[in-house]
């Protein structure tokens, strides 16, 4: 059976699992620092708005990296 594009994609991505774990750790630290910074900023300031947007972007990356790790774990368990 020929590998589909999806199979080749996940095979390539899962080869970089250690880099994804590193990315996940860095993003976790950034999320903690962003929460502290958001807590210290006064409500309604422009800086707080930028921090909130950054929190959403970093949080999305964190969730995406977690999804990649879970897919790689599923592929490994299935093979």
Phi, psi and omega in degrees: 000132182283144177290137176278170178300321180298317179297316179295321180299309183291328176297318179292314181297319183291342175293337181257032183302319182295324177292324179292322177296318177298315178300318180297318178295317179296318180293327177296317177297316179297321178296319178296314179296322177295321178296319178295315180296319178296321180295325183277342182278141177292148180296137176089358180280155179295326179296321180296324178295315179296319179296322179295318177296317178297321178300318179295317181294314180292321177298321177295317177297322178297314179295321179295317178295321176296322178296317179299316179296321180292321177296319179294322178294318178297318179296319180294319180290328181283338183268000000 
